[in-house]
Amino acid sequence: MSTPPWNRRRLRSNNEWMLLERLRLEGPASRAQLARDSGLSKPTVSSALAVLERAGLVREAGTHARARGRVAVLYEPEPTAGHVLGIDIGRARLRTAVADLSGAIVARTETRNRGRAATTVADAAVACAAQALGDAGLAPADIVHTTVGTPGVFDRRTGRVHYAVNLPGWGRPGLIERMRESLGTPLSAHNDANLAALGEYTSRADADSRLFVYVLIGTGLGMGIVADGELFLGAHGAAGEIGFLPLDGVPASGAAPRRGMLEDAVSADAVVRAARALGVPGPLTAKRVFDAARSGDRAAYEAVRQEGERLALAVAAVSAVLDPDLVVLGGGVGRGADLLLATVNGALHRLTPLRPRVEASAAGDDAVLLGALTTALRVARPLVFDRRTAAPERASGTVPDNAKDPR
């Protein structure tokens, strides 16, 4: 596609977008401060702010006393100019949240995933999202974009989700389109581990990692990669599907691994199998095994230790390929990082000279949902800007040239 010719409208639009992003990223500012920060003239800043204010994209945020008793008006983005929806579909839980354009969550819902069929799960996720919309007092038309986090990799060409082995039937075509039509909003689907990585990265106060890896350990095993603040997806969107790594010589712990892959050795099911083989009694879940280990049960602690050893093998393999400076452990099993970290770090010292910092997730169970909202906001903010500032003859819904649409 050829680049549109330069024109005054294009230049003004770029200036308005730049100032809006400055206010969003660095907080309220006066006209004078914006002029100093942007290098634009004060009349240009005043004109751009007037456009943004008329479009409902900025609002007054108070005043600031200046020298000689002068008072400067401060401006900030108008957060209610649009809203986004995030959906996290897991085998055990369904989570949804609505956020305004500032990223503030205005409503959220969570429920157990009781669906036994793929269509039932999709419909339950839509119902959960509809409840969040109702709680926020919003209609589907108020949602600029919806992002769904799902196990596996969504293929836009076929409309199917691949590799979602822990959600039976989830690979059938049309499920994502079914959700889009039922919700009545623009919608995109993304791998849950990728979204968790982005959610964790953007929510951390120390988000300065050059290459950040999030390992999602729960029903399955996945990984998300953030390089210089952007998700790395690979050629087909499957980067980070480490659950499919082959693993020879996995010791049998109860039932034999289903596919002989790393996911069978590093997951919630693997913890339970190891605990049963070691004689831990009663109906077991990974959470109960970790709780028993914290209470001093030696067999449960040994099952957790085995999980840590195998997890270290995964981290060592990832480190050899990607050389991350930070690896975060998340997901249901990742909540047991207080027991896993010592084993993982100790095993890494034996396995490899490549030893990234390994930490527990700060976002916890909300990582996927936060990543979904972050992704939806990256789509929605430039769309709202364009729709509200576009001249009548311009097509609505395009993205400004200096903005990114990560889809």
C-alpha positions as CSV (number, residue, x, y, z in Angstrom):
1,M,0.0,0.0,0.0
2,S,1.4,3.4,-0.9
3,T,2.0,6.1,1.7
4,P,-0.7,8.8,1.6
5,P,0.7,12.2,0.5
6,W,1.7,14.7,3.2
7,N,-1.0,17.2,4.0
8,R,-1.9,19.6,6.8
9,R,-4.6,17.4,8.2
10,R,-2.2,14.5,8.5
11,L,0.3,16.7,10.4
12,R,-2.3,18.0,12.7
13,S,-3.6,14.5,13.4
14,N,0.0,13.3,14.3
15,N,0.4,16.2,16.7
16,E,-2.9,15.5,18.4
17,W,-2.1,11.8,18.7
18,M,1.4,12.6,20.1
19,L,0.0,15.0,22.8
20,L,-2.7,12.5,23.7
21,E,-0.1,9.8,24.2
22,R,2.1,12.1,26.2
23,L,-0.8,12.8,28.6
24,R,-1.6,9.1,28.9
25,L,2.0,7.9,29.5
26,E,3.2,10.7,31.7
27,G,0.2,12.2,33.4
28,P,-1.6,15.5,33.5
29,A,0.2,18.5,32.0
30,S,-0.4,22.2,31.1
31,R,-0.2,23.7,27.7
32,A,3.2,25.1,28.5
33,Q,4.5,21.8,29.7
34,L,3.2,20.0,26.7
35,A,4.9,22.5,24.4
36,R,8.3,22.0,26.2
37,D,8.0,18.2,26.1
38,S,6.9,18.0,22.5
39,G,8.9,20.7,20.9
40,L,5.7,22.1,19.4
41,S,4.8,25.8,19.6
42,K,2.3,26.9,22.2
43,P,-0.3,27.9,19.6
44,T,0.0,24.5,18.0
45,V,-0.5,22.8,21.3
46,S,-3.5,25.0,22.2
47,S,-5.1,24.2,18.8
48,A,-4.5,20.5,19.2
49,L,-5.9,20.4,22.8
50,A,-9.0,22.3,21.6
51,V,-9.6,19.6,19.0
52,L,-9.0,16.8,21.5
53,E,-11.3,18.5,24.0
54,R,-14.1,18.9,21.5
55,A,-13.7,15.3,20.5
56,G,-14.1,14.2,24.1
57,L,-10.6,12.8,24.3
58,V,-9.1,15.1,26.9
59,R,-10.6,16.9,29.9
60,E,-9.4,19.4,32.4
61,A,-7.7,17.8,35.4
62,G,-7.3,20.8,37.7
63,T,-5.0,23.7,37.9
64,H,-1.4,24.4,38.7
65,A,-0.1,27.6,40.3
66,R,2.7,29.2,38.3
67,A,5.0,32.2,39.0
68,R,3.5,35.6,39.5
69,G,0.2,34.2,40.7
70,R,-0.7,32.7,37.3
71,V,-2.7,29.6,37.1
72,A,-2.2,26.9,34.5
73,V,-5.0,24.5,33.5
74,L,-3.9,20.8,33.5
75,Y,-5.2,18.3,31.0
76,E,-5.6,14.6,31.1
77,P,-7.1,11.9,28.8
78,E,-10.8,11.3,29.1
79,P,-11.0,7.6,30.2
80,T,-14.6,7.1,29.3
81,A,-14.1,7.9,25.6
82,G,-14.2,4.1,25.1
83,H,-14.2,0.8,26.8
84,V,-12.6,-2.6,26.2
85,L,-13.4,-6.2,27.2
86,G,-11.0,-8.9,28.2
87,I,-11.9,-12.6,28.5
88,D,-9.7,-15.4,30.0
89,I,-10.9,-18.9,29.1
90,G,-9.2,-21.6,31.2
91,R,-10.2,-25.2,31.8
92,A,-11.1,-24.5,35.4
93,R,-12.1,-20.8,35.5
94,L,-13.7,-18.2,33.2
95,R,-12.7,-14.6,33.9
96,T,-13.9,-11.4,32.3
97,A,-13.3,-7.7,32.9
98,V,-14.3,-4.3,31.4
99,A,-11.8,-1.4,31.4
100,D,-11.9,2.2,30.3
101,L,-9.3,3.7,28.0
102,S,-7.0,4.5,31.0
103,G,-6.9,0.7,31.7
104,A,-8.9,1.0,34.9
105,I,-11.1,-2.0,35.5
106,V,-14.7,-0.9,35.9
107,A,-16.3,-4.4,36.2
108,R,-15.2,-8.0,36.4
109,T,-16.7,-11.4,36.8
110,E,-15.4,-14.9,37.5
111,T,-17.0,-18.3,37.5
112,R,-16.1,-22.0,37.3
113,N,-15.8,-23.4,33.9
114,R,-18.4,-26.2,34.0
115,G,-18.7,-26.7,30.3
116,R,-18.1,-30.2,29.0
117,A,-18.5,-29.3,25.3
118,A,-16.6,-26.6,23.4
119,T,-19.8,-24.7,22.5
120,T,-20.9,-24.8,26.1
121,V,-17.6,-23.2,27.2
122,A,-17.9,-20.5,24.5
123,D,-21.5,-19.7,25.5
124,A,-20.5,-19.6,29.2
125,A,-17.7,-17.2,28.4
126,V,-20.1,-14.9,26.5
127,A,-22.6,-15.0,29.4
128,C,-19.8,-14.2,31.9
129,A,-18.8,-11.2,29.7
130,A,-22.4,-10.1,29.3
131,Q,-22.7,-10.0,33.1
132,A,-19.6,-7.8,33.3
133,L,-21.0,-5.4,30.7
134,G,-24.3,-5.2,32.7
135,D,-22.4,-4.6,35.9
136,A,-20.5,-1.7,34.2
137,G,-23.7,-0.3,32.8
138,L,-22.5,-0.7,29.3
139,A,-23.9,-2.2,26.0
140,P,-21.9,-4.2,23.5
141,A,-21.9,-1.1,21.2
142,D,-19.9,0.7,23.9
143,I,-17.0,-1.8,23.6
144,V,-14.4,-0.8,21.1
145,H,-12.6,-4.1,21.1
146,T,-12.7,-7.5,22.9
147,T,-9.7,-9.7,23.4
148,V,-10.0,-13.4,24.3
149,G,-7.3,-15.4,25.9
150,T,-7.4,-19.1,25.1
151,P,-5.1,-22.1,25.3
152,G,-3.6,-23.0,21.9
153,V,-3.0,-20.8,18.9
154,F,-5.8,-19.2,16.9
155,D,-5.5,-19.4,13.1
156,R,-7.4,-16.6,11.5
157,R,-7.3,-18.2,8.1
158,T,-9.3,-21.3,9.2
159,G,-11.0,-19.8,12.3
160,R,-9.7,-22.7,14.4
161,V,-7.7,-22.9,17.6
162,H,-4.8,-25.4,17.3
163,Y,-3.0,-27.2,20.2
164,A,-5.6,-26.6,22.9
165,V,-5.4,-30.2,24.1
166,N,-6.8,-29.5,27.5
167,L,-10.1,-28.1,26.2
168,P,-11.8,-30.9,24.4
169,G,-13.3,-29.9,21.1
170,W,-11.9,-26.4,21.3
171,G,-10.2,-26.9,17.9
172,R,-13.5,-27.1,16.0
173,P,-14.0,-24.2,13.5
174,G,-16.4,-21.4,14.2
175,L,-16.1,-21.1,18.0
176,I,-14.4,-17.8,18.0
177,E,-16.8,-16.4,15.4
178,R,-19.6,-17.8,17.5
179,M,-18.4,-15.7,20.5
180,R,-17.9,-12.6,18.3
181,E,-21.5,-12.8,17.0
182,S,-23.0,-13.6,20.4
183,L,-21.2,-10.7,22.1
184,G,-21.8,-8.2,19.2
185,T,-18.3,-6.6,19.6
186,P,-15.1,-6.6,17.5
187,L,-13.1,-9.5,18.9
188,S,-9.7,-11.1,18.5
189,A,-8.3,-14.3,20.1
190,H,-4.8,-14.8,21.4
191,N,-2.8,-17.5,23.2
192,D,-3.3,-17.3,26.9
193,A,0.4,-17.7,27.8
194,N,1.3,-14.8,25.4
195,L,-1.4,-12.6,27.1
196,A,-0.2,-13.6,30.5
197,A,3.4,-12.6,29.6
198,L,2.1,-9.2,28.4
199,G,-0.1,-8.7,31.4
200,E,2.7,-9.6,33.8
201,Y,5.2,-7.4,31.9
202,T,3.0,-4.3,31.8
203,S,1.8,-4.7,35.5
204,R,5.3,-4.9,37.0
205,A,6.9,-1.7,38.4
206,D,10.3,-2.9,37.1
207,A,9.2,-3.6,33.6
208,D,12.6,-2.9,32.0
209,S,13.5,-6.4,31.0
210,R,15.0,-6.6,27.5
211,L,13.8,-10.2,27.0
212,F,11.1,-11.4,29.4
213,V,9.7,-14.9,29.6
214,Y,6.5,-15.9,31.4
215,V,6.1,-19.7,32.0
216,L,2.4,-20.6,32.5
217,I,2.2,-23.8,34.5
218,G,-1.3,-25.1,35.2
219,T,-3.5,-27.6,33.5
220,G,-0.9,-27.4,30.6
221,L,2.4,-25.8,30.1
222,G,3.0,-22.7,28.0
223,M,5.3,-19.7,27.6
224,G,5.0,-16.1,26.5
225,I,7.9,-14.0,25.3
226,V,8.2,-10.2,25.5
227,A,11.2,-8.7,23.7
228,D,11.7,-5.0,24.3
229,G,8.1,-4.5,25.4
230,E,6.5,-6.4,22.4
231,L,5.2,-9.9,22.2
232,F,7.3,-12.4,20.1
233,L,4.9,-14.8,18.4
234,G,7.0,-16.7,15.9
235,A,6.2,-17.4,12.3
236,H,2.8,-19.0,13.0
237,G,2.0,-17.7,16.4
238,A,3.2,-20.8,18.2
239,A,6.4,-19.4,19.8
240,G,6.4,-20.5,23.4
241,E,4.5,-23.8,23.0
242,I,7.1,-25.5,25.1
243,G,4.7,-28.1,26.3
244,F,5.4,-29.9,23.0
245,L,9.1,-30.2,23.7
246,P,10.2,-33.9,23.7
247,L,11.5,-35.2,27.0
248,D,13.3,-38.5,27.1
249,G,13.7,-40.5,30.2
250,V,10.9,-39.0,32.2
251,P,10.6,-41.2,35.3
252,A,7.2,-42.9,35.6
253,S,5.1,-41.4,38.4
254,G,1.9,-43.3,38.5
255,A,0.4,-43.3,35.0
256,A,2.8,-43.0,32.1
257,P,3.1,-39.6,30.4
258,R,0.4,-39.3,27.8
259,R,2.5,-38.1,25.0
260,G,6.1,-38.2,26.3
261,M,6.3,-34.4,26.1
262,L,7.4,-31.8,28.5
263,E,3.9,-30.8,29.4
264,D,3.3,-34.3,30.9
265,A,6.2,-33.8,33.2
266,V,5.6,-30.1,34.2
267,S,2.0,-29.4,34.9
268,A,-0.7,-29.7,37.6
269,D,-1.4,-33.3,36.6
270,A,2.3,-34.2,36.8
271,V,2.4,-33.0,40.5
272,V,-0.7,-35.1,41.3
273,R,0.8,-38.2,39.6
274,A,4.0,-37.8,41.4
275,A,2.3,-37.3,44.8
276,R,0.1,-40.5,44.3
277,A,3.2,-42.5,43.3
278,L,4.9,-41.3,46.5
279,G,1.9,-42.4,48.7
280,V,0.2,-39.1,49.4
281,P,-3.3,-40.2,50.4
282,G,-6.8,-38.8,49.6
283,P,-8.3,-37.1,46.6
284,L,-5.6,-34.8,45.2
285,T,-5.1,-31.6,43.3
286,A,-1.9,-29.8,42.7
287,K,-3.0,-27.1,45.2
288,R,-3.6,-29.8,47.9
289,V,-0.2,-31.3,47.2
290,F,1.5,-27.9,47.6
291,D,-0.5,-27.2,50.8
292,A,0.5,-30.5,52.2
293,A,4.1,-29.8,51.4
294,R,3.9,-26.5,53.2
295,S,2.4,-28.3,56.2
296,G,5.5,-30.6,56.4
297,D,4.3,-33.7,54.5
298,R,7.5,-35.2,53.2
299,A,6.0,-37.2,50.4
300,A,4.1,-34.1,49.1
301,Y,7.3,-32.0,49.4
302,E,9.2,-34.6,47.3
303,A,6.5,-34.4,44.6
304,V,6.9,-30.6,44.6
305,R,10.7,-31.0,44.5
306,Q,10.4,-33.3,41.4
307,E,8.2,-30.6,39.7
308,G,10.9,-28.0,40.4
309,E,13.6,-30.2,39.0
310,R,11.7,-30.7,35.7
311,L,10.7,-27.1,35.6
312,A,14.4,-26.1,35.8
313,L,15.0,-28.3,32.8
314,A,12.5,-26.3,30.9
315,V,14.0,-23.0,32.0
316,A,17.5,-24.2,31.1
317,A,16.3,-25.2,27.5
318,V,14.5,-21.8,27.1
319,S,17.6,-20.0,28.4
320,A,19.8,-21.7,25.8
321,V,17.6,-20.6,23.0
322,L,16.4,-17.2,24.1
323,D,18.8,-15.9,26.7
324,P,16.2,-14.1,28.8
325,D,17.1,-11.8,31.6
326,L,14.0,-12.6,33.6
327,V,11.8,-15.7,33.8
328,V,8.5,-15.4,35.7
329,L,6.6,-18.5,37.0
330,G,2.8,-18.2,36.8
331,G,-0.4,-20.2,36.5
332,G,-1.9,-22.5,39.1
333,V,1.3,-24.4,39.8
334,G,3.2,-21.1,39.6
335,R,1.4,-20.0,42.7
336,G,3.6,-22.5,44.5
337,A,6.7,-20.5,43.6
338,D,7.6,-20.1,47.2
339,L,8.3,-23.9,47.3
340,L,9.6,-24.2,43.7
341,L,12.1,-21.3,43.4
342,A,14.9,-22.8,45.6
343,T,14.8,-26.1,43.7
344,V,14.6,-24.4,40.3
345,N,17.6,-22.1,41.0
346,G,19.6,-25.0,42.5
347,A,19.0,-27.2,39.5
348,L,19.8,-24.4,37.1
349,H,23.2,-24.1,38.6
350,R,23.8,-27.8,37.9
351,L,22.3,-27.8,34.4
352,T,23.6,-24.6,32.7
353,P,25.9,-21.6,33.0
354,L,23.0,-19.5,31.6
355,R,21.1,-18.5,34.7
356,P,18.4,-15.8,34.2
357,R,16.6,-14.3,37.2
358,V,13.7,-16.5,38.1
359,E,10.8,-15.0,40.1
360,A,7.2,-15.6,41.1
361,S,4.4,-13.9,39.2
362,A,3.3,-10.6,40.6
363,A,0.0,-10.5,38.6
364,G,-1.1,-14.0,39.8
365,D,-4.4,-15.3,38.5
366,D,-5.1,-12.0,36.7
367,A,-2.1,-12.2,34.3
368,V,-4.0,-13.5,31.3
369,L,-6.9,-11.1,31.9
370,L,-4.6,-8.1,32.3
371,G,-2.8,-9.1,29.1
372,A,-6.2,-9.4,27.3
373,L,-7.1,-5.9,28.4
374,T,-3.7,-4.5,27.4
375,T,-4.0,-6.0,24.0
376,A,-7.6,-4.7,23.5
377,L,-6.4,-1.2,24.6
378,R,-3.6,-1.2,22.1
379,V,-6.2,-1.7,19.4
380,A,-8.9,0.5,20.9
381,R,-7.0,3.7,21.7
382,P,-6.0,4.6,18.1
383,L,-9.4,3.5,16.8
384,V,-11.2,5.8,19.2
385,F,-8.8,8.7,18.4
386,D,-9.3,8.3,14.7
387,R,-13.1,8.0,14.9
388,R,-13.4,11.1,17.1
389,T,-11.0,13.3,15.3
390,A,-11.5,12.2,11.7
391,A,-12.7,14.7,9.2
392,P,-16.0,13.8,7.6
393,E,-14.4,12.6,4.4
394,R,-12.0,10.3,6.2
395,A,-12.9,6.6,6.6
396,S,-13.7,5.7,10.2
397,G,-11.8,3.0,12.0
398,T,-8.3,3.4,10.6
399,V,-5.2,3.6,12.8
400,P,-3.0,6.7,12.9
401,D,0.3,6.3,11.1
402,N,2.3,6.7,14.3
403,A,0.2,4.1,16.2
404,K,0.6,0.4,16.2
405,D,-2.2,-2.2,15.9
406,P,-0.7,-5.4,17.4
407,R,-3.2,-7.7,15.7
